[in-house]
Amino acid sequence: MNVTLMITSIVFLPMTAAFLSYGIGRKHKDGRNYFADIITGVTFVLCAILTIQVMTGTAAGVDVTIPYICGMGIQFTLDGFRALYGSVAAFMWFMTTLFSREYFGHYRNRNRYYLFLLLTLGATEGVFFSADFFTTFLFFEIMSFTSYVWVVHDERPESLRAGATYLTVAVLGGLVMLMGIFLLKGTTGSLDFSTLAGLYVFYSEMNAHQAVVRIWAAALCLLFGFGAKAGAFPLHIWLPKAHPVAPAPASALLSGILTKAGMYGILVLTVDLFFGNAAWGGLILILGVFTMVIGALLALFSIDLKRTLACSSVSQIGFILVGVGMSGLLGSENATALRGSLLHMVNHSLIKLVLFMAAGVIFMNVHKLDLNEIRGFGRKKPLLNYIFLMGALGIGGVPLLNGYVSKTLLHESIVEYMFLINAGVIPAFFSTSFMSTVEWIFLLSGGLTVAYMTKLYVCLFIEKNADDAVQQKYDGLNGRYMNRTSAAALTISASLLPLMGLLPNLVMDGMADMGQAFLRVEATEKAAYFSSENLRGAFISLVFGALIYGFFVRPLLMKKAEVPDTDGQKHYINRIPVWMDLENTIYRPILLRILPFAFGMICRFLDSLVDTLVVILRKTIYRDEKLPHERPEGNALTHLCACIASAFEKFGRLILRRKNPRKQDYEHKFALIYEEYHENSMMIGRSLSFGLLLFCVGLILTVAYLFIKDVFGL
């Protein structure tokens, strides 16, 4: 099949099939389910074929242009990174679609879910295959609006509130991103990734200060938009709220893939626009450190299964951002950092696919997510135990699992930076003492990951439920807690994680090699993943995790239950500080209270100012006439009309010979008619004059701005 046709099909086939699935679902529910399985399966096969062709060198650097879209056209391109992540996305969609058949067995609005499931698949693939910022933005916004339906699927109050948060962040991010696109287009004249590569360096060398400032402004706007979708601090607030209320298959995709669409944009900015720029790298590094730590702390305090996994996603995005930031600080020596960032993106996607689907198995049996209520569910369930354990060990960075490989590269990039600074190979943007602190924060965050995943695993698979009757019910499920299709989807997904970790040089390095053209790095020496130095870093994180779990989680985040017949068992308590919920402590008060009040006062002031200006104009320039009661009624015309009307009335009385007729004040009547006409004409004239006056003021201010801009070179 032609490569152009395959890329176009990968993007638009699911979006077209979405409407067909909706029509099928109105008549045949099972037919719709199998149709969605086929579409996602075909999309995955097409992506896999593209990946094989890129690996064999038969398809790379292919550009696809669809003109006449919004006057600019849609542009796709193909390289190893895009083929790889297109395949990862399609694989995750295929697995979650298979799992959805059982998960949504008793749900309402399933037809709507499948419609937006396929629409979002096409939009996401459009983001990953995009070749310019316009195409990225177009599919990015489609993806945001279609995935919103996932969050509000249950239509419960908490779902609608979380959906409002998600949509607000998405819309604000999109608007700011669009502003950045306008700035970038106006400054560079292009939005193509290939054209933008190296432009910042060119403008810097030419001392084009104005262009450099505008590029930075555009990049910061784009970073805001992409960071909002990625879940970077402080725009991470939608993840802990959206994931617990969204259906589990949707949560897997929101966490595993949609956040990576945001990371894709940040990577493009880093490797194309700011390649090797230390200032940009330092900014991303600081954002990554905050995101990494805050997400891990939120996950540690949470007692909701899916909320814990959602906060974990925030933390893992922080790990990726640290790697992206290190690539800027390392300059031309950034291969390790970028390869680690790419691999951790892939690893996190696959790990969250496993963990959220495992959480979905628990929820569709228990319909609860509180750790105290689902405690002990996994006992006597070896398959679910294996599936969850692979995900927990992988995200914890345990050796021989995939997460260890990517975290090792990220940690190695920090160590490499300090070594190159001391050797004088690269200039020091941050001091070695600062970077040493970053390294220990990195290892501590890894320990926090181990601690909260240990908490989940112990709760689900080792501890017993406080209620013996509930525990007997859980134990009695045996192999009846998921069907064969769901079991196959979860088992296949979970088995990839140790396979990737056991063969890092073959599998993981092969993936990183595919992304090198996109990342603009040269071939590098393969890392010694199981060297004593790298194992030492993993060992420190594991020790941190054990200490945090033993000396913080067990004694401080649990307390003895006051309910009798619990055998003295402790239960999990929510000790999350109120200040860590930025949505309720900062964003909602500001957006819903402070800003409306402030803008309301400003609008009232401006309204009063306009009224005052109108009064001044009427008393000075226009000079109103005397009020109606201060001047004679009517005019000569109304007086003449009144005389004629009175004469006709007298003539009528003489003919009809009526006595004591009721007298009419025709003078006053005609005067009122005239005053009404005069007032209406005057209001129309003054309104038009006032509008023209304001237009002239605005025009004068615009001309003054252009004059000042030209004189001072702003």
TARAHU-V124135 format. One record per residue. N is the residue number from 1. SS is DSSP state (h for helix, s for strand, l for the rest). PHI is phi in radians with two decimals (* if undefined). D_FIRST is the distance of its C-alpha to the first C-alpha in Angstrom with 1 decimal. Layout:
n	ss	phi	d_first
N	SS	PHI	D_FIRST
N	SS	PHI	D_FIRST
This chain:
n	ss	phi	d_first
1	l	*	0.0
2	l	-1.07	3.8
3	h	-1.10	6.3
4	h	-1.03	8.7
5	h	-1.14	7.1
6	h	-1.15	6.8
7	h	-1.11	10.3
8	h	-1.08	11.6
9	h	-1.18	10.8
10	h	-1.06	12.4
11	h	-1.45	15.4
12	h	-1.71	15.9
13	h	-1.07	14.8
14	h	-1.07	17.8
15	h	-1.22	20.1
16	h	-1.25	19.5
17	h	-1.15	19.8
18	h	-1.01	23.0
19	h	-1.28	24.9
20	h	-1.14	23.7
21	h	-1.12	24.9
22	h	-1.13	28.2
23	h	-1.14	28.7
24	h	-1.12	28.0
25	h	-1.14	30.3
26	l	-1.24	33.2
27	l	-2.00	33.4
28	l	-2.34	31.8
29	h	-1.15	32.0
30	h	-1.12	30.4
31	h	-1.05	27.6
32	h	-1.11	26.9
33	h	-1.07	27.0
34	h	-1.20	24.5
35	h	-1.09	22.2
36	h	-1.12	22.3
37	h	-1.03	21.7
38	h	-1.14	18.5
39	h	-1.11	17.2
40	h	-1.17	18.1
41	h	-1.15	16.8
42	h	-1.11	13.3
43	h	-1.05	13.5
44	h	-1.13	14.8
45	h	-1.08	12.1
46	h	-1.08	9.4
47	h	-1.14	12.1
48	h	-1.11	12.9
49	h	-1.10	9.5
50	h	-1.05	10.0
51	h	-1.08	13.5
52	h	-1.10	13.1
53	h	-1.14	11.1
54	h	-1.16	14.0
55	h	-1.11	16.6
56	h	-1.53	15.6
57	l	1.43	15.6
58	l	-1.58	12.2
59	l	-2.63	11.4
60	l	-2.81	14.6
61	l	1.24	16.5
62	l	-1.41	13.7
63	s	-1.91	15.6
64	s	-2.13	14.7
65	s	-2.13	17.7
66	s	-2.00	18.7
67	l	-1.36	22.2
68	l	1.16	25.3
69	l	-1.76	25.3
70	l	0.98	28.9
71	l	1.34	29.4
72	l	-2.10	27.4
73	l	1.66	23.7
74	s	-1.80	21.2
75	s	-2.18	19.6
76	s	-2.01	17.0
77	s	-2.55	16.4
78	l	-2.27	14.9
79	l	-2.63	17.1
80	h	-1.09	18.2
81	h	-1.09	20.5
82	h	-1.15	18.1
83	h	-1.12	15.5
84	h	-1.13	18.5
85	h	-1.34	20.2
86	h	-1.08	17.3
87	h	-1.20	16.9
88	h	-1.06	20.7
89	h	-1.09	20.9
90	h	-1.13	18.3
91	h	-1.09	20.2
92	h	-1.13	23.5
93	h	-1.14	22.5
94	h	-1.12	21.4
95	h	-1.15	24.7
96	h	-1.22	26.9
97	h	-1.19	25.5
98	h	-1.08	26.4
99	h	-1.23	29.8
100	h	-1.09	30.3
101	h	-1.01	30.7
102	h	-1.45	34.0
103	h	-1.05	35.0
104	l	-1.65	35.1
105	l	-1.01	36.7
106	l	-2.08	39.9
107	l	-1.60	38.7
108	l	-1.55	39.1
109	l	0.99	36.5
110	h	-1.17	33.6
111	h	-1.07	31.7
112	h	-1.12	32.1
113	h	-1.06	31.0
114	h	-1.17	27.6
115	h	-1.01	27.1
116	h	-1.39	27.7
117	h	-1.08	25.9
118	h	-1.29	22.5
119	h	-1.06	23.5
120	h	-1.20	24.4
121	h	-1.05	21.2
122	h	-1.08	19.2
123	h	-1.14	22.0
124	h	-1.15	22.1
125	h	-1.10	18.5
126	h	-1.08	19.2
127	h	-1.12	22.1
128	h	-1.22	20.5
129	l	-1.65	17.7
130	s	-1.16	20.3
131	l	-1.99	21.3
132	s	-2.61	24.8
133	h	-1.23	27.6
134	h	-1.14	27.4
135	h	-1.10	23.9
136	h	-1.03	25.1
137	h	-1.09	28.3
138	h	-1.03	26.7
139	h	-1.33	24.5
140	h	-1.08	27.3
141	h	-1.24	29.7
142	h	-1.04	27.5
143	h	-1.05	27.1
144	h	-1.13	30.9
145	h	-1.30	31.9
146	h	-1.26	29.6
147	h	-1.30	30.6
148	h	-1.01	34.2
149	h	-1.10	34.1
150	h	-1.07	33.6
151	h	-1.11	36.7
152	l	-1.68	38.9
153	l	-1.01	37.5
154	l	-1.26	40.8
155	l	1.07	42.8
156	l	-1.46	45.7
157	h	-0.97	47.9
158	h	-1.19	46.6
159	h	-1.20	43.0
160	h	-1.15	43.7
161	h	-1.17	45.6
162	h	-1.11	42.8
163	h	-1.11	40.3
164	h	-1.11	42.6
165	h	-1.10	42.7
166	h	-1.06	38.9
167	h	-1.20	38.4
168	h	-1.08	41.3
169	h	-1.09	39.8
170	h	-1.14	36.3
171	h	-1.20	37.8
172	h	-1.06	40.2
173	h	-1.07	37.5
174	h	-1.13	35.2
175	h	-1.15	38.1
176	h	-1.17	39.2
177	h	-1.08	35.6
178	h	-1.09	35.5
179	h	-1.07	38.8
180	h	-1.12	37.4
181	h	-1.12	34.4
182	h	-1.06	36.9
183	h	-1.08	39.1
184	h	-1.15	36.3
185	h	-1.12	35.0
186	h	-1.18	38.6
187	h	-1.49	39.4
188	h	-1.75	36.4
189	l	1.38	34.9
190	l	-2.65	31.4
191	l	-2.08	29.5
192	s	-1.22	26.5
193	h	-1.06	26.5
194	h	-1.14	26.1
195	h	-1.28	29.0
196	h	-1.25	31.2
197	l	-1.03	31.0
198	l	1.51	34.5
199	h	-1.17	36.0
200	h	-1.09	38.5
201	h	-1.11	39.8
202	h	-1.08	40.0
203	h	-1.13	42.1
204	h	-1.14	44.2
205	h	-1.20	45.0
206	l	-1.48	45.9
207	l	0.99	48.2
208	l	-1.45	46.6
209	h	-1.06	48.2
210	h	-1.11	47.3
211	h	-1.15	43.6
212	h	-1.11	43.7
213	h	-1.09	45.5
214	h	-1.18	43.0
215	h	-1.11	40.0
216	h	-1.11	41.8
217	h	-1.09	42.6
218	h	-1.12	39.0
219	h	-1.14	37.7
220	h	-1.16	40.3
221	h	-1.11	39.2
222	h	-1.13	35.6
223	h	-1.08	36.8
224	h	-1.05	38.7
225	h	-1.15	35.8
226	h	-1.21	33.4
227	h	-1.13	36.3
228	h	-1.09	37.1
229	h	-1.29	33.7
230	h	-1.22	33.8
231	l	1.55	37.3
232	l	-1.35	39.1
233	l	-1.08	42.9
234	l	-1.72	44.6
235	l	-1.77	41.8
236	l	-1.50	41.0
237	h	-1.11	43.2
238	h	-1.33	40.5
239	h	-1.12	39.1
240	h	-1.12	42.3
241	h	-1.65	42.8
242	h	-1.37	39.4
243	h	-1.13	38.3
244	h	-1.11	41.3
245	h	-1.65	41.1
246	l	-1.33	37.3
247	l	-1.01	35.9
248	h	-1.00	35.0
249	h	-1.05	31.2
250	h	-1.19	31.3
251	h	-1.07	33.6
252	h	-1.04	31.1
253	h	-1.35	28.4
254	h	-1.04	31.1
255	h	-1.38	32.4
256	h	-1.43	29.4
257	h	-2.07	26.7
258	h	-1.12	28.4
259	h	-1.15	30.9
260	h	-1.31	28.3
261	h	-1.10	26.9
262	h	-1.15	30.4
263	h	-1.14	30.4
264	h	-1.03	27.2
265	h	-1.11	29.1
266	h	-1.14	32.1
267	h	-1.11	30.1
268	h	-1.06	28.8
269	h	-1.03	32.4
270	h	-1.30	33.6
271	h	-1.54	31.2
272	h	-1.80	30.7
273	h	-1.46	33.9
274	l	-2.13	36.4
275	l	-1.06	35.2
276	l	1.25	38.2
277	l	-1.50	40.5
278	h	-1.20	43.3
279	h	-1.12	44.6
280	h	-1.11	41.2
281	h	-1.07	40.8
282	h	-1.12	44.3
283	h	-1.09	43.6
284	h	-1.13	40.5
285	h	-1.07	42.4
286	h	-1.11	45.3
287	h	-1.04	43.1
288	h	-1.13	41.4
289	h	-1.11	44.7
290	h	-1.08	46.0
291	h	-1.10	42.9
292	h	-1.10	42.9
293	h	-1.32	46.6
294	h	-1.12	46.9
295	h	-1.07	43.9
296	h	-1.16	45.3
297	h	-1.15	48.8
298	h	-1.06	47.6
299	h	-1.16	45.7
300	h	-1.14	48.9
301	h	-1.40	51.1
302	l	-1.20	48.9
303	l	-2.09	49.8
304	s	-1.91	46.9
305	h	-1.02	44.0
306	h	-1.28	41.1
307	h	-1.15	43.0
308	h	-1.05	43.6
309	h	-1.16	39.8
310	h	-1.17	39.2
311	h	-1.14	41.9
312	h	-1.07	40.4
313	h	-1.08	37.1
314	h	-1.01	39.2
315	h	-1.10	40.7
316	h	-1.20	37.5
317	h	-1.08	36.1
318	h	-1.08	39.4
319	h	-1.02	38.5
320	h	-1.12	35.2
321	h	-1.10	37.1
322	h	-1.05	39.6
323	h	-1.11	37.0
324	h	-1.12	35.6
325	h	-1.11	39.2
326	h	-1.12	40.0
327	h	-1.12	37.2
328	h	-1.24	39.0
329	h	-1.23	42.4
330	h	-1.41	41.2
331	h	1.11	39.9
332	h	-1.28	38.1
333	h	-1.69	38.8
334	l	-1.72	36.6
335	h	-1.06	33.9
336	h	-1.09	35.4
337	h	-1.14	35.8
338	h	-1.23	32.3
339	h	-1.14	30.7
340	h	-1.14	33.1
341	h	-1.11	32.2
342	h	-1.06	28.5
343	h	-1.17	29.2
344	h	-1.27	31.7
345	h	-1.05	29.3
346	h	-1.11	26.9
347	h	-1.08	29.9
348	h	-1.11	31.6
349	h	-1.02	28.5
350	h	-1.23	28.3
351	h	-1.14	32.1
352	h	-1.23	32.6
353	h	-1.03	30.0
354	h	-1.17	32.2
355	h	-1.20	35.6
356	h	-1.25	35.0
357	h	-1.20	33.6
358	h	-1.11	36.7
359	h	-1.10	38.8
360	h	-1.15	37.2
361	h	-1.06	38.3
362	h	-1.14	41.8
363	h	-1.17	41.9
364	h	-1.27	40.7
365	h	-1.68	43.5
366	h	-1.86	46.3
367	l	1.08	45.3
368	l	-2.49	46.9
369	l	-2.28	45.8
370	s	-1.12	49.3
371	h	-1.06	49.8
372	h	-1.21	53.3
373	h	-1.59	52.0
374	h	-1.69	49.0
375	l	-1.00	50.9
376	l	1.45	50.7
377	l	-1.09	47.7
378	l	-1.43	45.8
379	l	-1.12	48.7
380	l	1.10	48.2
381	l	-2.28	44.4
382	h	-1.07	43.0
383	h	-1.17	39.3
384	h	-1.12	39.6
385	h	-1.04	41.8
386	h	-1.09	39.2
387	h	-1.09	36.4
388	h	-1.17	38.7
389	h	-1.11	40.1
390	h	-1.07	36.8
391	h	-1.15	36.1
392	h	-1.15	39.7
393	h	-1.19	39.9
394	h	-1.13	36.5
395	h	-1.28	37.6
396	l	-1.36	41.1
397	l	1.31	39.9
398	l	-1.33	41.3
399	l	-0.94	40.5
400	l	1.39	37.9
401	l	-2.00	35.9
402	h	-1.11	33.1
403	h	-1.08	35.2
404	h	-1.09	37.6
405	h	-1.11	35.2
406	h	-1.20	34.2
407	h	-1.17	37.8
408	h	-1.10	39.1
409	h	-1.14	37.0
410	h	-1.12	38.3
411	h	-1.14	41.8
412	h	-1.13	41.5
413	h	-1.16	40.6
414	h	-1.17	43.8
415	h	-1.11	45.9
416	h	-1.09	44.2
417	h	-1.08	45.2
418	h	-1.11	48.8
419	h	-1.14	48.9
420	h	-1.19	47.5
421	h	-1.16	50.1
422	h	-1.10	52.9
423	l	-1.45	51.8
424	l	1.32	51.7
425	l	-1.34	48.1
426	l	-2.23	47.1
427	l	-1.22	49.3
428	l	-1.60	50.4
429	l	-1.43	49.2
430	l	-2.02	50.4
431	l	-1.28	53.3
432	h	-1.15	52.9
433	h	-1.17	55.1
434	h	-1.12	52.8
435	h	-1.21	49.8
436	h	-1.13	51.7
437	h	-1.11	52.3
438	h	-1.06	48.6
439	h	-1.07	47.9
440	h	-1.22	50.4
441	h	-1.12	49.0
442	h	-1.04	45.6
443	h	-1.17	47.0
444	h	-1.14	49.1
445	h	-1.10	46.2
446	h	-1.07	44.5
447	h	-1.15	47.7
448	h	-1.08	47.7
449	h	-1.07	44.2
450	h	-1.06	45.6
451	h	-1.16	48.6
452	h	-1.29	46.9
453	h	-1.28	44.4
454	h	-1.11	47.4
455	h	-1.02	49.1
456	h	-1.15	46.3
457	h	-1.14	45.9
458	h	-1.10	49.7
459	h	-1.07	50.0
460	h	-1.46	47.4
461	h	-2.07	47.8
462	h	-2.03	51.3
463	l	-1.25	53.7
464	l	-1.73	55.0
465	l	-1.21	55.2
466	l	-1.10	58.6
467	l	-1.69	58.9
468	h	-1.07	59.3
469	h	-1.14	58.3
470	h	-1.16	55.0
471	h	-1.13	54.4
472	h	-1.11	55.1
473	h	-1.12	52.6
474	h	-1.10	49.9
475	h	-1.12	50.8
476	h	-1.30	50.8
477	h	-1.20	47.1
478	l	0.86	46.2
479	l	-1.66	42.8
480	l	-1.80	42.7
481	l	-1.71	41.5
482	l	-2.78	37.8
483	l	-1.47	35.8
484	h	-1.19	33.5
485	h	-1.11	30.2
486	h	-1.11	31.7
487	h	-1.07	33.1
488	h	-1.14	29.8
489	h	-1.07	28.1
490	h	-1.24	31.0
491	h	-1.18	31.5
492	h	-1.06	27.9
493	h	-1.10	28.1
494	h	-1.21	31.5
495	h	-1.26	30.9
496	h	-1.17	28.3
497	h	-1.15	31.2
498	h	-1.20	33.5
499	h	-1.06	30.6
500	h	-1.18	29.7
501	h	-1.34	33.4
502	h	-1.34	34.3
503	l	-2.14	31.7
504	h	-1.15	31.8
505	h	-1.21	31.3
506	h	-1.49	28.2
507	h	-1.51	26.5
508	h	-1.20	28.1
509	h	-1.15	28.3
510	h	-1.11	24.6
511	h	-1.13	23.7
512	h	-1.12	26.3
513	h	-1.09	24.9
514	h	-1.09	21.5
515	l	-1.54	23.3
516	h	-1.16	25.6
517	h	-1.13	23.8
518	h	-1.13	23.9
519	h	-1.38	27.5
520	l	1.05	28.5
521	l	-2.07	30.3
522	l	-1.47	30.8
523	l	-1.02	30.4
524	l	-2.18	33.3
525	l	-1.18	35.4
526	l	-1.16	34.5
527	l	-1.31	36.9
528	l	-1.57	39.4
529	l	-1.10	38.7
530	l	-1.86	41.6
531	l	-1.24	44.2
532	h	-1.09	47.6
533	h	-1.15	47.2
534	h	-1.25	43.9
535	h	-1.14	45.2
536	h	-1.08	48.3
537	h	-1.07	46.5
538	h	-1.13	44.9
539	h	-1.13	48.3
540	h	-1.09	50.0
541	h	-1.11	47.7
542	h	-1.13	48.2
543	h	-1.15	52.0
544	h	-0.96	51.9
545	h	-1.09	50.0
546	h	-1.12	52.6
547	h	-1.15	55.5
548	h	-1.11	54.1
549	h	-1.16	53.5
550	h	-1.29	56.9
551	h	-1.90	59.0
552	h	-2.20	57.4
553	h	-1.16	55.3
554	h	-1.12	57.7
555	h	-1.49	60.9
556	h	-1.87	59.9
557	l	-1.78	57.0
558	s	-2.41	58.5
559	s	-2.58	62.0
560	s	-1.14	63.9
561	l	-1.27	63.4
562	l	-1.52	66.5
563	l	-1.35	65.5
564	l	-1.19	67.7
565	l	1.09	66.4
566	l	-1.92	63.7
567	l	0.99	65.3
568	l	1.20	65.5
569	l	-1.22	61.8
570	s	-1.50	60.5
571	s	-2.19	57.9
572	s	-1.35	55.5
573	l	-2.15	56.7
574	l	-1.59	55.0
575	l	-1.93	56.6
576	l	-1.13	54.0
577	l	-1.09	55.9
578	h	-1.09	55.9
579	h	-1.19	55.3
580	h	-1.39	51.9
581	l	-1.54	50.6
582	h	-1.10	49.8
583	h	-1.09	48.7
584	h	-1.46	52.1
585	h	-1.63	54.3
586	h	-2.18	52.8
587	h	-1.17	49.9
588	h	-1.13	51.2
589	h	-1.04	54.8
590	h	-1.24	53.8
591	h	-1.30	51.3
592	h	-1.79	53.3
593	h	-2.15	56.8
594	h	-1.17	57.6
595	h	-1.11	55.2
596	h	-1.03	56.0
597	h	-1.13	59.7
598	h	-1.13	59.4
599	h	-1.19	57.4
600	h	-1.08	59.8
601	h	-1.13	62.8
602	h	-1.11	61.2
603	h	-1.12	60.4
604	h	-1.12	64.0
605	h	-1.11	65.4
606	h	-1.14	63.3
607	h	-1.10	64.3
608	h	-1.13	68.0
609	h	-1.10	67.6
610	h	-1.12	66.4
611	h	-1.05	69.3
612	h	-1.09	71.7
613	h	-1.09	70.4
614	h	-1.10	70.8
615	h	-1.09	74.4
616	h	-1.10	75.3
617	h	-1.10	73.9
618	h	-1.20	75.9
619	h	-1.60	79.0
620	l	-2.00	78.7
621	l	-1.22	76.6
622	l	-1.45	76.8
623	l	0.83	80.2
624	l	-0.98	80.3
625	l	-1.27	83.2
626	l	-1.10	85.7
627	l	-1.11	84.6
628	h	-0.95	85.5
629	h	-1.37	88.5
630	h	-1.74	89.9
631	l	-2.33	90.1
632	l	-1.03	91.7
633	l	-1.25	89.6
634	l	1.18	88.0
635	l	-2.55	89.0
636	h	-1.10	91.0
637	h	-1.16	88.5
638	h	-1.17	88.4
639	h	-1.14	92.3
640	h	-1.13	92.6
641	h	-1.09	90.2
642	h	-1.15	92.2
643	h	-1.11	95.5
644	h	-1.12	94.2
645	h	-1.10	93.0
646	h	-1.18	96.4
647	h	-1.11	98.3
648	h	-1.07	96.3
649	h	-1.16	97.0
650	h	-1.13	100.7
651	h	-1.10	100.8
652	h	-1.16	99.1
653	h	-1.18	101.7
654	h	-1.13	104.5
655	h	-1.21	103.2
656	h	-1.45	102.3
657	l	0.94	105.5
658	l	-1.50	103.7
659	l	-1.81	105.7
660	l	0.83	104.4
661	l	-1.24	100.8
662	l	-1.38	98.1
663	l	-1.34	97.7
664	l	-1.88	94.2
665	l	-1.55	93.5
666	h	-1.17	91.6
667	h	-1.05	91.9
668	h	-1.24	89.9
669	h	-1.08	87.3
670	h	-1.18	86.5
671	h	-1.15	86.5
672	h	-1.13	83.8
673	h	-1.08	81.6
674	h	-1.12	82.0
675	h	-1.10	81.3
676	h	-1.12	78.1
677	h	-1.10	76.9
678	h	-1.11	78.0
679	h	-1.15	76.2
680	h	-1.09	72.9
681	h	-1.09	73.0
682	h	-1.17	73.9
683	h	-1.12	71.1
684	h	-1.10	68.5
685	h	-1.11	69.8
686	h	-1.22	70.0
687	h	-1.08	66.5
688	h	-1.10	65.1
689	h	-1.13	67.2
690	h	-1.14	66.3
691	h	-1.08	62.5
692	h	-1.13	63.0
693	h	-1.12	65.0
694	h	-1.11	62.3
695	h	-1.06	59.7
696	h	-1.12	62.0
697	h	-1.06	62.4
698	h	-1.08	58.7
699	h	-1.13	58.3
700	h	-1.10	61.1
701	h	-1.12	59.5
702	h	-1.12	56.1
703	h	-1.10	57.9
704	h	-1.08	59.9
705	h	-1.08	56.8
706	h	-1.10	55.1
707	h	-1.13	58.4
708	h	-1.10	58.8
709	h	-1.06	55.2
710	h	-1.26	55.7
711	h	-1.22	59.1
712	h	-1.63	58.2
713	l	1.18	54.7
714	l	-1.31	53.2
